[in-house]
């Protein structure tokens, strides 16, 4: 018999204010919250697997007093994982006067949309690229191909979309379309000061390794998740339900990349994108491998630790880690 799924309050930052939703089940996806609860239907449901990119949104996290932007697949991302983060959807980019953001305007100028179903996802990947390059400056075709690798289009042949990525940095940013980063950072830091969910809540995201290990020992039945690039499919495709979830991605000790004289230590909660960046900095020839592992939204959510722990035949980091002579350090409470 399927156990009852208890709800929990979720709060994140969007459109200049905190959005608080009550009674959000632990296994509800971010896409479901956006489309069904907030009626943000610009974010599309395509494959439900994190493959097509129609559901792409951008997350913002305050790290060291600055915003870090990540384009992710909302269809397989559990909603509670964005607790205390900023969320942007395609509806959020237009100014109050209806003026388009450069990422949107470039798609119009370059005829980057045909049937339009995939367009919002492409726009959000372009927005993430725009923010991470200081206003779309210096984006070339090679970078566009890499960073749009998680978005699929059956109509355009991609050329006009790549053109849009290269041209968006030359377009003016209308008033009201930009991100006021100091305001958002302050807002996220204020959200982080609010009381955290109970240690035995339905969705647990402990901020330290000690508390994570304690929660694991106290709740061995809880489903452990990281980026949900695999577990999310258990929800969307296998229709599994989880009465309790333990998210490892907030544990500060597991979010670090540490460099030593003879080795590099990558925490289990470090994203695949950041983990491969660290490896490429040590061994530049790995860049091609890193860019061919899934698409950027998947690499932004998925973690190296999750790829190892999952043990899937498609866990493509395994041959690389074996070739590098990698070791795994395990802990328990």
N, C-alpha and C positions, 0 to 999 in steps of 0.2 A: 504494500500500500504506500502511495506517495505521501511523504510527510507534509504537513501544512507549511506554507511559505509565509513567514512573518515579515511585516514591512519595517522600514526604517526611514527617518527623515534624511533628505539629500539637499545640500546647499552648494551652489556654485555661482560664479560671477558671469553675467551676460548683459549686454546692452546697458552698461553703466550702473547696474545694481545687482544685489544678491538675489538669486532665484532660489526659493525654498519650496521643496515638494515633500509632502507628507506621504506616508504609506507606500514607499517605493520598495518592492520586493528585492531581495539580495541578488536574484538572478535576472532582473529586468535589464535589458540592454539600453545603452545610451540612445540608439536610434529609436527605440520604442518611446522613450521619454520625450525626445524631441518631436517626433511626428504625432504621437497619440496624446501626450499630456500637454505639450506646449504648442502643438499645431504648426510646427515648423516643417511644412511639407516640401520645402525646397530641397531638403536633404532626402535623397532617394533611397529606396530599398531595391537593390538589384539582385546580387547573387546570394547575400546573406552569409558569405564565407570570407569576406575580406579580400576578394580577388578583383572585383571590377572597379571599385573606387567611387561608385555613385553616391555612397553614403559618407564621403570624406568630410570631416570637420577639422577645425584647428583648435588645439588646446594651448593655453598659456599657463606657465608655472613660474612663480617668483623664486629665483635662485640667486643668492648673493646680491640682492637688491636690483636685479634685472629680470626682464621677462625672457623666458625660453619658449619658443613656438614649436609645436609639433603637429603635423598633419597626421590624422589617424582614421582608421575605419570605425565608424560608430556602430555598424551592424553587429560586430562581435565584441565590442567593448562594453563591459558591465557598467551600468550607470553610476554606481556608487564609487567607482574608481576615479571619477572627476570631482569628488568632494573637495571643496576648497580651491579648485582650479578655475581658470577662465575658459569659456567656450565661445567659439565663433562659428556661426553657420552662414550660408550664403545670404540669408535675409539681413544679416548684421552689417554687411559691407556698404550698403547704399546710404547716402546721406539723408538727413531729414527732408531735404528738398528733392529727393529722388535722383540725385547725381550718382553715377556709377563710380565704384572704386577702379583704379587703374587695372587691376587684375580682370575685372569685368569688362571695362571699356576696351581693353586690348583684344579680348575675345570677339567683341563686336567689330572692331576695325579690321581684324585679320580673318573674319568669317570662320571663326573656330568652332561654331556650333551649327549642327544640321537638325537632327531629330530633337536634340536638346536634353535627352534623358540623362546623359553623362555629364552635361555641362556644369551643373552646380558642384560636382565633385572635382572637376578640373579647376574650376574657379578657386575652390578652397585650397587645393594644392598650390596653385599659383599665388594665392594670398600668403600661405606659409613661406613660400620661396621669397616673396616680396619683402616680408617682415625680416627674414633671416639674412637678406642681402642688403639691408639698409635702403629699402625702397626700390628693389628690383635692379640695382646697379650691377653691371658687369655680368649679367646672366648670359651665357652663351648656349649654343645648341646642345653641346655635350652635357652641360649641367641640366638643361631642361629635360633631356632624354632620361637622365638618371632620376631626377626628382619627380617626374611624371610617370615613372615606371609602374606605379600602383594604380593608375587610372586607365581604363580601357574605353575605346571608342570604335564603333563599327562603321561610322559614316565618313569621317573626314580624312582618314589616312594620316592624321597627326601633324602634317606639315603646317597647316595654319595655326594649330595649337602651339607648336614650338615657336612659330613666328610671334604669337601673342606673348609667350614667356620672355622673348628677347626684347619686345617693344614696350612692355608695361612700365619699365623703369623710365622711359622718356615721356610718359604721359603725366599731366598735372594731377595732383592729389586734391580733390575738392574738399573744402572745409567740412568737417564732420565725418569724413571717411577715414581719417587717420586714427591710430591708437595712441591715447595719452598714457604712455607707459608708466610714469610716476604715479598717476592716479590709480591705475590698475594694480601696480605692485603694492601700493599702500592698502588697497581694498583686499587683496589676497592675503597680505600679512595680517590684516584685521580678522579675516575669516579664520586664519590659522590660530588665532588667539581664543577662538570660541571653544567651549568644552568639547572634547573629542567624544565620539560615540562610545558607549559602554564597552568595556573589554570583552564582554560576552554577548555583544550584539549580533545581529544576523549577518552583518557585513563588517568584518574586523580588518583594520589596516593599521597595525601597530607602528609607531614612529621609530622604535629602536629594536635592535636584534634581540635584546633580553626579553622585551615584552612580546616579541613575535614568537620566540621559543616557548615562553610561558603559555601563550595562547594556543600554540600547537599541542602542547602537552595536555592542556585543559580541555581542548576540543578536537580530539583526534578524528572525529567524524566530519569536520568541516572540510569543504573542498578548497584546496590550496590553489591560488591563482597568481599570475604575474600580469603579463600583457593580454592574456585571454585570446591570443591568436589561434590557439587550439581549443581551449575550453569553451570559447565563444561558439564554436561550431557544435559542440555538444548541446548547447542551448538551442541554437537556431535550426540545426539539422536533425539532431537526435532527440530533441524535445526533453532533454533531461532537466530536472528541477533540483535546486540546491537550497536546503533549508538554512544553511549557514556557510559563509564564505570567508576564507582567510587570505587576505591580499598581502603579499610580501614586499610590494614595491615602495612602501613608505619607510621601511627600516633603513635608517641613515647609513649604517655600516655596510649594507648590501648595495648601496647606490654609488660606491666609490670605485675609481680606477686608481690603483697605487703602483708606482714604478719603483723597482728596486734594482740594484746593480746587475743582477743576473736573471731577473724574471719580472713579469708584470702580473699583478693580482687584480682580477675583475670580479666585482661583486655580483651575486646572482640576480640582483634587481637592476643591473645596468642594462639599458636597452641594447638591442642588437646594433643599432646605428652607432651608438656611442662606443660599444665594445669593439666593433670593427674599426672605427676611427682610431682607437687606441692601438690596435694591432697594426693598422696600416702605417701609423706614425713610426712604429718600430721596424716594420718590414713593408716598404712601399709597394713591392710587387703584388701584395695581397689586395690592392685597390680594386682590381677587376673582379676578383671573387666577391669582395664586399658589396659591390654595386649590383651584382647579379643575384644576390640572395634576396628573394622575394621582391616586393616593392617598398618604397620608402615608408608609406603608412604602416606597413607590417613591421618593418625594422624599427620604427619609432615606438611601437607598442610592445612587440615581442622582446623577451630578454634572453641573454645568453644562458642564464641559469635555467630558465624554463625550457629552452631548446634541449639542454642536456637532460633535465629531469623527465621530460616527456617521453624520451626514448622512441620517438616516431621514426619510421623508415625514411621520412622526408626531413629529418633533422639534419639539414645540410652542413651544420657547423661541425658535426662529429668527425668526418675525415680530416678536416683542417686541424682540429684540436688534437687528434691522435698524431698527425704528422708533426705538430709542434711539441709533442711530448707533454701535453698539459696534464695537470693533476687537479683533482677535485677535493676540496676541504669540506667535510660535513660536520654539523653540530646538532646536538639535541639537548633538551632540558632534562 
